[in-house]
Amino acid sequence: MKKRIYIAYTGGTIGMKPSKDGYIPQKQHLTDAIMKTPDFHREEMPEFTINEYHPLIDSSNMSPTDWQHIANDIKKHYDDYDGFVVLHGTDTMAYTSSALSFMLENLSKPVIVTGSQIPFSQLRSDGKENLLNALFIAANFPINEVGLFFNNKLFRGNRSIKAYADGFNAFDSPNLPPLLEAGINIKLIEGKITQPISQPLKLAQITPQPIGVVHLYPGISVELIKNIIKQPVKALIIRSYGVGNAPQNQAMLDCLKQANDNGIVIVNCSQCIKGTVNMKGYATGNALSKIGVISGNDMTLEATLTKLHYLLSKDYSHEKICQLLEVSLRGELS
C-alpha cells in the first residue's frame, strides 16, 4: 500500500510567479504546477494531498501565531497520513522548523520543511527536486522528527540556520551532521529510522512571548541593554563572543544580575556559528555564570528563541525554565 503524505503549503518563493513588480504569490499556481508535473505521479512516489493556505504567508511575516497554525494543521491530519511536508519561505524556515520540533511532542511520523530559492515554475528551479526528495524521503526513509530538507540534505530542524542568502545550499547545520544525504544513493548519517510509537501526538500551545536579543560588540552601551530590559521582556538572549565571553564591565554585570533577580531568563549564545558556549573557560564568561546567566551550549539562535517561546508558554517556574534550557529536549543541543 502506498504511503500518504500531507503537504501544508504555507507560502514562500517555491509557489510564486513573476509579475511586473517581481515574484508574487498566487492562489492555486503551485498546486496546478505540481499536479501537471509527471515525476510527482510516478509509481515510486507516495500519494499526497496539498493544502494551500489562505492567505499564503511570506516567511518574513511569520510569527508564533503562524507556527501554531501550522502545528494545529499537522495535528488535525496526523492520524490520516504517514508523513508531512511543510512548504515554507526560506527566510524564517529555520525558526519554524525549530518551533515545530518543540511543539509536536511524542512525534512518531516525519515532518519535513522545505522550499526553494527559485520558484517551482521557473527555469532552473530547485523547488522540484527539493519537494520530490522531501516526499520520497518522508515515505521511504521516515526519520520521525522535524527535519529541514534543502539541496539534497536533510538537517535536524532545530539545528538548522540559513547560511547563504542566494545559493541553492542555503541551509547548514553547523554543530550536527545532516540526518540524511540524498546523492546517487540515499545515505543515513545522523538520522535514525524508527517505528511509530504508541503514544498519541501531543500538541503544545505557544503564545507570543516578549524576548529580547542583544548582539554584543566592542563599546556596546550598558544603557542599550537597560532599555531592552525596561521593556516587558521575559527572557534575554545575549549573543556573546567566542565561547560565551562578555566585557567585564561592572555596570553591565549589575544590570544583568538585576534582570535575573527580577525573573528575566538570560541565555548566553555565541556569535560564532560553530562551537559551544563554555562560560567556565575564561573569567569574562565565568562572571556571567556567577550572576545566573544560562549557557545556550551549542544551540542556534533560532532554536534558543523558539525553545524559550515553548518553555515560557508553559506554567513553569523561573528555575525550571532555566534548568530545561540546558537539557536536550529534541536534540537541539549536544
Salt bridges, closest charged atoms under 4 A:
ASP21 OD2 - LYS20 NZ 3.31
ASP39 OD2 - LYS128 NZ 3.23
GLU44 OE2 - ARG42 NH2 2.99
GLU47 OE1 - ARG4 NE 3.99
ASP73 OD1 - HIS77 ND1 3.22
ASP91 OD1 - LYS162 NZ 3.03
GLU105 OE1 - LYS202 NZ 3.94
GLU105 OE2 - LYS314 NZ 3.31
GLU105 OE2 - ARG330 NH2 3.94
GLU145 OE1 - ARG156 NE 2.72
GLU223 OE2 - LYS226 NZ 3.67
ASP261 OD2 - LYS257 NZ 2.94
ASP298 OD2 - ARG159 NH1 3.36
GLU332 OE2 - LYS307 NZ 2.61
